[in-house]
Amino acid sequence: MPTIVLLSGGLDSATVLAICRDQGKECHALSFRYGQRHAVELAAAAELARALGVVSHRICAIDAELLSGSALTGRGQVPRGRSESEIGVGIPSTYVPARNTLFAAHALALAEAVGAQEIALGINALDYSGYPDCRPEWLAAMEVVARLGTRAGVEGQPIRFIAPLIAMAKADIIRVGVGLGLDYGITVSCYDPTSGGAACGECDACVLRRRGFAQAGVADPTRYR
């Protein structure tokens, strides 16, 4: 089954790709360059795509000005040292305006172009850091868009959006990936890594990642600066 996998180069999207490949799906990986300060994740995405044997891997450029106003695109400081309770409250400055909606629209276009029947995302409703476009409600809305706004949907074969990790804790996600032989040392989760890819260890993404490995009882392969 042809499947579009949104592949950021991070832990969650890498796990989704591993799950889809394990299920024998023909995966077309899709990554985005949008002016993110952690653009080293794209090198990780390319390495993951090679390691897991995707059919194709595209890196799509989006005008950074469309996604400005976020700490992830250089507008403001990336929050550091926040507690897990603080991370779970409100929408942080690392929220990128409508990012996942734009990604989903590009994925829909690619799905119709290559004849893919589904789009797989690594969004998570438990460790989602307050992002509104990582919730089940957003996913359901995108399925409505796919049904009403594409030729495939109008002709009765709507493209599905799947999120295998939507209700999983980070530790459980890591256990699944390890069970599939995924090398998490390739992945990049940090919001503000060094140019060489070393993680800061203090941003929200690093906090959640560290906790996940600890709770999973798995050695953390992340390079911290």
N, C-alpha and C positions, 0 to 999 in steps of 0.2 A: 504494500500500500504506500503510494507516494505521500510523504508528510513534510510539511515545512516546520523546521525547528528554529525558534528564535534563540540564537546562541550568543550570549554576551561575553562568554569566557569566564563567567563566575561559577560558583559551586552549584547553584540550583539548576541553571540552564544546562550545565555539563551533565548533571544527573538525568535530566529529562532526555537528553540526546542518548545517553547510555541505555535508558529504559526503552526508548523507541528502537534503537538498533538491536537490542536483545529480543525484541518482539518481531524482528525480521522486516521492519519497515524500511522503505527506500527514503532516506532522509536527505532533504535539501536544507542546509544550514543557512541562516540569514542573520547577519550581524550589522551593526550600525555605527557609523562615525558621525558624531553630532557635536563635536567640540568638548567632549568629556575630558576632565582633567586626568582621569584614569584610563587614558586611551591604550595603555599597555595591555588592557584586557583583550584588545583585538588580536594581538599576537598570540595570546592564550587561546582565543577562539579558533584561530587558524591551526594551531597545534592540536587542539582537541578534534577538529574536523578531520585532520589527517590521521590521527591515532584511532579514531572510531570509524573511519571509512565511510564518509558521507558521499552521496552521489555528486553533490555540488556544494560550494560554499561561496556566498556572495557577501561582500561588505558594501553596504549602501550608505552613501553620504547624504546627510540632511543638513541644510543650512543652520549653522549654530545659532544664528540670531532668532530663529523660530523657537528655539528651546532655551533662551536666555532667562535670566532671573533665578538661577539655581546655583547653589554652592558647587554642584558637580560640573557646572560649565564655567566656573571661575568667578561667579558673582557672589562674593561673600566667603566666609570661612566654613570649612567642613566641621561640624560639631565633633568634639573629642571628649573622651572620658565620661560620657553619660552613663548612668546606671540603666539596668534593664527596665526598671519602672519608668524612667524618663523617656527611654526610647519608645515605649508603648503608648505615649500620650501625644496627641496632636500630629500635625503634618510638618515634618522637619524641613529645614532649608535645603536639604539635598533632594527634595521633590523636584522633578523636572517637568515643566508644564506640558500636560497631555502626551508625555513621551510614549507610554505604552499604547495609547490610541493611535498615534502616528505609526508606531511599529506594526500594529495589527493591520492597519490599512495597507501598508506596503506588503505585508505577508499575504493578505487576501489577493492582491494583484498578482503576486508571484504564484500563489496556489492556482489561480485560474490559468496562468500562462503555462504552467508545467503539468496541469491536470492533477494536482494534489487534492486529496479529499479531506485533509485535516491540517490544523495548525497547532503545534505543541508549544506551550509556554512554561516557564519555570516560576510563575508567580505563586505566592504562598500567603495564606490568610492568617497564619499564626505569627511568623517572624517577618512581617511585611513592613515594619517601621513606620506605619501610619500612612503609607501611600494609597490614595484612593483608587488607583488603577491596578491594584493587586488584589482586589476583593472579588468574591463570587458574584456580587451585583454587577460589577463592571464586565466580568466574563460573560454573564448572561446577556448583557446589553450588546456586546460584540457579536454574539451569535444571532441576535435579531438583525443587526446590520448585515451580517453575512447572508442571511436568508432573504432580506428585502433589497439589498443593494448590489447584488452580483447576478450575472447571467446564470451561474450554477444554481443559485438559490431560487431564482424566479422559475427555472425549469425543473424545480423539484429535487435537486441534488445539492442541498446547501453544504457549504464547507464547514466542518465542525471545528470548534476551538476546544482543545483538551488541556488540562492543567493537572498532571498526575500528582503534583506535590501540594495541591491547594490546601489540604487539611493536615499536612504532616509537619511535625516538629523538626527542627534542624538536625537533631541527633538521629532521628529516624531516616531522614533523607541521606545522611552520610552513611548510615548502615546499609541502605539499599545500594548506594554507589559502590561502596567497598565490596559488597557481595557480587557486584557485576564486574569487578576488576578495574574500576575507574581510578586513575591516578589523580588524586586531588592536588598533588604538587604542581600540576600544570595550571590549575585554575587561579584566577585573580579576583578577589572579592573587595579588596580595600578601595575606599573612595578617594584616597590621597596617597597613592604609592610613590616610591622614588622612581626616577627615570629607568632604573634597572629592574623595577617590578617588586621591590621589597615593600611589604605592607607596614602601615604605621602602627597597627596594633591597638589603636585607641578610638578610631571612628566607629559609628554604629555597626557597619558591616563587619568590621574586625571583631567587635565585641560579640556579636551573634555567632560568627563563625567559630571563634575560640570556644564559646560555651557549647556549641554543637559538638565539636570534636571531644571535648571533655566529657560531656554527658553520654556520648556514644562509646566512650572507652577506646577511642581510636587516636593514635599518635597524630598530632597536627603537623602536616608537612609544609605549612606556610613559612616563607622566609620573611621574618620581621626585621625591621631596621633597628 
